[in-house]
């Protein structure tokens, strides 16, 4: 008899987080999470769209999920949940944010008002070595000692550090402050403990446990998790192989060849695990034709 305990998939898992965020029509959990972060008890969400941005650098780990929350006050919050927050991820997030901002400004040309009054980026970082709980980034004019552009705001939330600062206070003193941020980084028993203090956290925890008890959902979660691990390992391999090739053919060309080979190897592994063609395209960015050729050659 196998008594080994199954792995528990918490809110740091892509599929679990999305299921919780999209479960309720009023996006209650996301609303209270954003109210806490923005320090605005009047914040209301109009609609939510979920995206995923592909990895573009061998220095990056896989992003989990990217959310666009449109608010009822004509503002937009871009929420990103990250598995790492190194230099490459920070740069990519800033460039992506600039893209959102630029598209919004272009809509305001020829005397027209931009579509949204403000676009804010919030990075929820699940792994970060930085010793801060929250930081706000603005464009600042040093000479005038004032904010240069009011509509530019990036907020970085170190979820793990929040948990270190607040989990014991919440459990021992019953303080609910930041309980929704802390829940994002909470493991099985921690989530159970938090759920006793807050009705919404209990609803969220119930949904998380429900997903963990569903064998079909577990299989999908495990497949996505494995695909991500394969991708990350492939990117590491790409970097190493690329640098070796670079000694003979130039660093940039070498890395490009290494990445290409890594994607092909990743596609082969995902085919062996019976992943769908569409999912392989999503994670490798290879064309359907290339993947079908690989599938044919592996028979």
Number of C-alpha atoms within 10 A of each C-alpha: 3 4 5 6 6 9 10 15 20 22 23 21 19 20 21 20 20 17 15 21 20 16 14 11 9 15 18 17 19 21 19 22 18 22 17 17 17 13 11 11 11 9 17 20 20 15 14 19 11 15 11 13 14 13 20 13 14 20 14 20 23 20 19 22 20 19 19 18 24 19 17 12 14 13 18 23 20 21 20 23 23 21 21 20 24 15 11 16 21 15 12 16 19 13 12 15 19 15 12 16 18 12 12 18 16 13 14 14 10 7 7 10 13 15 15 18 13 17 22 21 25 22 22 22 21 19 16 17 11 11 10 15 15 15 10 11 11 14 14 13 11 9 6 8 8 11 13 13 11 11 15 17 17 20 18 20 22 23 25 23 22 21 21 13 15 17 24 12 14 19 16 8 9 14 14 16 13 19 23 23 23 24 25 23 21 21 14 15 9 14 23 17 17 23 19 13 16 15 11 15 20 17 14 23 22 16 16 21 18 11 21 20 13 10 10 11 15 19 12 13 19 16 16 18 15 15 22 18 15 20 24 20 16 22 27 19 18 23 22 17 19 25 21 16 19 18 10 10 13 13 15 13 15 22 24 19 19 25 24 18 18 25 22 17 17 24 28 18 17 22 18 11 12 11 16 11 16 12 14 23 15 13 20 22 15 15 13 13 9 13 21 13 10 16 15 9 9 10 5
